[in-house]
Amino acid sequence: MQVPLWLALVVVGYLGVKLIRPPWWLIAVLLLGGFLLADSVLAPAINALIK
């Protein structure tokens, strides 16, 4: 069975919020920071570090 990536991310995110109960400001900062870094000049450097 193949699950789409977006569905897996939604399920993992939902369970993480329900089980760990992080503050909403932390979730917003992580999402916004990740979005901004992915579209910045630092993206190739981050990609090289991850691989």
Buried (B, 14 or more C-beta within 10 A) or exposed (E): EEEEEEEEEEEEEEEEEEEEEEEEEEEEEEEEEEEEEEEEEEEEEEEEEEE
